[in-house]
Amino acid sequence: MGESVDKQGIASGWTRGTVTGLCQNTVHYEGPALGDVRFLCDNKVEGARQGFGDSGAPVFNFQTPPPGSLYAYGRLYGGAGDAGYDTGDPWYSCTRGCVYRFSGVGMIQDTMQTYFLWYN
């Protein structure tokens, strides 16, 4: 909690936010076909710009300035803006009040039953 994390998304680029929730169970409405979908043990980041198309973006942290040590935290899967989106932006990026959620590396490994290899 309170740690700064970075994200590199195709829609919003490289942004930094603050972790404000750990291992939260959340419910998202996915439309009439799927209804409510529950996500287990996701993490919440506030203050980092995000937009449609950023899903799957890596969430990470630098312990020292680039090109320093990089620590993988997980993958972004969704977000929202309390104040809406910039409709002039083709990616509809969040402009303020931005929040996104990500699945942590440990949860991804457990669910997918696979492991990540990180290279320098």
TORKOL-4160 file (C-alpha; in steps of 0.2 Angstrom, whole numbers, padded with zeros to 4 digits, m for minus):
120
<pt num="1" X="0000" Y="0000" Z="0000"/>
<pt num="2" X="0006" Y="0017" Z="m0004"/>
<pt num="3" X="0020" Y="0011" Z="m0016"/>
<pt num="4" X="0022" Y="0020" Z="m0033"/>
<pt num="5" X="0020" Y="0009" Z="m0048"/>
<pt num="6" X="0023" Y="0012" Z="m0067"/>
<pt num="7" X="0013" Y="0005" Z="m0081"/>
<pt num="8" X="0017" Y="0006" Z="m0100"/>
<pt num="9" X="0000" Y="0005" Z="m0110"/>
<pt num="10" X="m0003" Y="0007" Z="m0129"/>
<pt num="11" X="m0017" Y="0020" Z="m0126"/>
<pt num="12" X="m0010" Y="0031" Z="m0112"/>
<pt num="13" X="0009" Y="0027" Z="m0113"/>
<pt num="14" X="0020" Y="0027" Z="m0097"/>
<pt num="15" X="0011" Y="0033" Z="m0082"/>
<pt num="16" X="0014" Y="0031" Z="m0063"/>
<pt num="17" X="0002" Y="0029" Z="m0049"/>
<pt num="18" X="0000" Y="0024" Z="m0031"/>
<pt num="19" X="m0006" Y="0007" Z="m0025"/>
<pt num="20" X="m0022" Y="0010" Z="m0014"/>
<pt num="21" X="m0029" Y="m0007" Z="m0013"/>
<pt num="22" X="m0022" Y="m0025" Z="m0011"/>
<pt num="23" X="m0030" Y="m0041" Z="m0015"/>
<pt num="24" X="m0048" Y="m0034" Z="m0016"/>
<pt num="25" X="m0062" Y="m0044" Z="m0023"/>
<pt num="26" X="m0072" Y="m0033" Z="m0035"/>
<pt num="27" X="m0088" Y="m0035" Z="m0045"/>
<pt num="28" X="m0089" Y="m0028" Z="m0063"/>
<pt num="29" X="m0105" Y="m0027" Z="m0074"/>
<pt num="30" X="m0100" Y="m0035" Z="m0091"/>
<pt num="31" X="m0116" Y="m0032" Z="m0100"/>
<pt num="32" X="m0132" Y="m0042" Z="m0102"/>
<pt num="33" X="m0123" Y="m0057" Z="m0109"/>
<pt num="34" X="m0112" Y="m0060" Z="m0094"/>
<pt num="35" X="m0120" Y="m0050" Z="m0080"/>
<pt num="36" X="m0109" Y="m0047" Z="m0065"/>
<pt num="37" X="m0091" Y="m0054" Z="m0066"/>
<pt num="38" X="m0081" Y="m0056" Z="m0049"/>
<pt num="39" X="m0063" Y="m0053" Z="m0050"/>
<pt num="40" X="m0053" Y="m0061" Z="m0035"/>
<pt num="41" X="m0038" Y="m0053" Z="m0026"/>
<pt num="42" X="m0035" Y="m0039" Z="m0038"/>
<pt num="43" X="m0025" Y="m0023" Z="m0034"/>
<pt num="44" X="m0030" Y="m0005" Z="m0036"/>
<pt num="45" X="m0019" Y="0010" Z="m0042"/>
<pt num="46" X="m0025" Y="0028" Z="m0042"/>
<pt num="47" X="m0018" Y="0043" Z="m0050"/>
<pt num="48" X="m0011" Y="0035" Z="m0066"/>
<pt num="49" X="m0018" Y="0039" Z="m0083"/>
<pt num="50" X="m0026" Y="0024" Z="m0092"/>
<pt num="51" X="m0037" Y="0021" Z="m0107"/>
<pt num="52" X="m0046" Y="0008" Z="m0118"/>
<pt num="53" X="m0032" Y="m0003" Z="m0126"/>
<pt num="54" X="m0021" Y="m0003" Z="m0110"/>
<pt num="55" X="m0028" Y="m0020" Z="m0105"/>
<pt num="56" X="m0013" Y="m0032" Z="m0103"/>
<pt num="57" X="m0001" Y="m0018" Z="m0100"/>
<pt num="58" X="0014" Y="m0022" Z="m0088"/>
<pt num="59" X="0013" Y="m0015" Z="m0071"/>
<pt num="60" X="0031" Y="m0013" Z="m0063"/>
<pt num="61" X="0042" Y="m0003" Z="m0052"/>
<pt num="62" X="0059" Y="0004" Z="m0053"/>
<pt num="63" X="0069" Y="0003" Z="m0037"/>
<pt num="64" X="0083" Y="0015" Z="m0045"/>
<pt num="65" X="0081" Y="0027" Z="m0060"/>
<pt num="66" X="0081" Y="0018" Z="m0077"/>
<pt num="67" X="0090" Y="0008" Z="m0082"/>
<pt num="68" X="0090" Y="0002" Z="m0064"/>
<pt num="69" X="0082" Y="m0013" Z="m0057"/>
<pt num="70" X="0064" Y="m0017" Z="m0063"/>
<pt num="71" X="0052" Y="m0027" Z="m0053"/>
<pt num="72" X="0037" Y="m0035" Z="m0062"/>
<pt num="73" X="0020" Y="m0033" Z="m0052"/>
<pt num="74" X="0007" Y="m0039" Z="m0064"/>
<pt num="75" X="m0004" Y="m0035" Z="m0079"/>
<pt num="76" X="m0017" Y="m0021" Z="m0080"/>
<pt num="77" X="m0035" Y="m0028" Z="m0084"/>
<pt num="78" X="m0046" Y="m0013" Z="m0082"/>
<pt num="79" X="m0049" Y="0005" Z="m0076"/>
<pt num="80" X="m0060" Y="0020" Z="m0075"/>
<pt num="81" X="m0060" Y="0039" Z="m0073"/>
<pt num="82" X="m0071" Y="0047" Z="m0060"/>
<pt num="83" X="m0072" Y="0062" Z="m0071"/>
<pt num="84" X="m0075" Y="0053" Z="m0087"/>
<pt num="85" X="m0064" Y="0051" Z="m0103"/>
<pt num="86" X="m0057" Y="0063" Z="m0116"/>
<pt num="87" X="m0069" Y="0059" Z="m0130"/>
<pt num="88" X="m0057" Y="0068" Z="m0143"/>
<pt num="89" X="m0044" Y="0055" Z="m0139"/>
<pt num="90" X="m0047" Y="0039" Z="m0150"/>
<pt num="91" X="m0042" Y="0028" Z="m0136"/>
<pt num="92" X="m0053" Y="0037" Z="m0124"/>
<pt num="93" X="m0040" Y="0039" Z="m0111"/>
<pt num="94" X="m0044" Y="0044" Z="m0093"/>
<pt num="95" X="m0041" Y="0063" Z="m0089"/>
<pt num="96" X="m0042" Y="0064" Z="m0070"/>
<pt num="97" X="m0048" Y="0054" Z="m0056"/>
<pt num="98" X="m0040" Y="0039" Z="m0064"/>
<pt num="99" X="m0041" Y="0022" Z="m0057"/>
<pt num="100" X="m0035" Y="0005" Z="m0064"/>
<pt num="101" X="m0034" Y="m0013" Z="m0057"/>
<pt num="102" X="m0021" Y="m0026" Z="m0060"/>
<pt num="103" X="m0019" Y="m0044" Z="m0057"/>
<pt num="104" X="m0003" Y="m0048" Z="m0047"/>
<pt num="105" X="0011" Y="m0059" Z="m0055"/>
<pt num="106" X="0008" Y="m0072" Z="m0041"/>
<pt num="107" X="m0011" Y="m0073" Z="m0045"/>
<pt num="108" X="m0007" Y="m0075" Z="m0064"/>
<pt num="109" X="0005" Y="m0089" Z="m0061"/>
<pt num="110" X="m0007" Y="m0098" Z="m0049"/>
<pt num="111" X="m0022" Y="m0097" Z="m0061"/>
<pt num="112" X="m0012" Y="m0100" Z="m0077"/>
<pt num="113" X="m0001" Y="m0113" Z="m0069"/>
<pt num="114" X="0014" Y="m0106" Z="m0078"/>
<pt num="115" X="0029" Y="m0096" Z="m0073"/>
<pt num="116" X="0036" Y="m0079" Z="m0080"/>
<pt num="117" X="0055" Y="m0078" Z="m0085"/>
<pt num="118" X="0062" Y="m0060" Z="m0083"/>
<pt num="119" X="0078" Y="m0056" Z="m0093"/>
<pt num="120" X="0090" Y="m0041" Z="m0091"/>
